[in-house]
Amino acid sequence: SGIEIKEVYTKLNGPVEGPGEFPYTRGIQKDMYRGRLWTMRQYAGFSTAEESNKRYHYLLKQGTMGLSVAFDLPTQIGYDSDHEMSEGEVGKVGVAIDSLKDMEILFDGIELQKITTSMTINSTASILLAMYIALAKKQGADIREISGTIQNDILKEYAARGTYIYPPKHSMRIITDIFEYCSKEVPKWNTISISGYHIREAGSTAVQELAFTLANGKAYLNAALEKGLDINVFAKRLSFFFNCHNNFFEEIAKFRAARRMWAKITKDLGATDAKAQMLRFHTQTGGSTLTAQQPLNNVIRVTNQAMAAVLGGTQSLHTNGYDEALSLPTEAAAKIALRTQQVIAFESGVTETVDPLAGSFFVENLTDEIEAAAQLYIDKIDAMGGSVNAIENGYIQNEIAAAAYDYQ
């Protein structure tokens, strides 16, 4: 992110509060992984619902704790598989879901009340969630007890990814409608996963990823408040999705800064409930850091990134397969990716104490510097009237493009 790293750090800028205490720099639980490990949530979606279902059963047998569904582009954009615009893209980067029957096949033999499911879906999030709820009812589940996440983050689609259908302001209305419905009917469901992952994959720096993600989060908070929703209710069901790249300490400091900044943002907007102030996040290791050449080196990269995510206090983690620069991961690669998390969890010792890097002169100073740099971006976006305006005038897209160009 262009932050100058000193040869040595010799002091802290201020006191370090305890874990589970506002502003949650050190983690959102007092006992963190001593009480409960992060969810090992491996992402998968293959051509057909049948093929994806096989991979889900395989991952569950290997010890994965939650499912994460990748949908193909036609599903993400709202086209049926037999639409002429879908040609050449059906089942290519995820599973094709056209109907409730497809959803039934996708989760055949899997009890939705006993598993958490994350769905990477945005423009059509309301439709896929409706299908999921309908399937849960068909299984006899109490929908008030089902849990999981829909990504439902349309702002980063305009900024970085492109699977949008409707204009920004209309999309924001749909999103806040989902907040309202789920808070009443599906209270354990995370209604949005505010995503920095794709911003980073598009070429942003770590500071930009943090700043633009939190600025988008502020936009969702303000939209929900304008709708008359209670921040102490809906903010508890917001989650985040961050990337983790190779710069070990920068990534750890980014996660610590994110919690601190979000706690202050929610408090300033009126949140008084501690759970509404806490930033909970899923992490995925960096797809754009993987190389097609010497792919086994990616095992080391993914391990480095996964360890940074854990030391940064993630609630959920996906580790990429070493062969993903070449294709969807093979079973062997998927197993090693999951085993990487399990070895960190059960053999490395890093889970035995909370936030082991707290008080490090370097980590604490870097956390402060990343927060300050990200805050400058947020202040600039606020001056434009918020993320929706900053996206409509191209500011965020241009900043990401410039960073990507500099990196290349």
Secondary structure, DSSP 8 states (H G I E B T S, - for coil): ------S-----SS----TTSTT-TT-SSSSHHHH---EEEEEE--SSHHHHHHHHHHHHHHT--EEEEEB-HHHHHT--TTSGGGTTTTTSSSB---SHHHHHHHTTT--GGGSEEEEE-STTHHHHHHHHHHHHHHTT--TTT--EEE----HHIIIII----S-HHHHHHHHHHHHHHHHHH-TTEE-EEEE-HHHHHTT--HHHHHHHHHHHHHHHHHHHHHTT--HHHHGGGEEEEEEE-S-HHHHHHHHHHHHHHHHHHHHHTT--SHHHH---EEEEE-GGG--SSSTTHHHHHHHHHHHHHHHTT-SEEE---TTTTTSS--HHHHHHHHHHHHHHHHHSSTTSSSSTTTT-HHHHHHHHHHHHHHHHHHHHHHHTTSHHHHHHTTHHHHHHHHHHHHH-
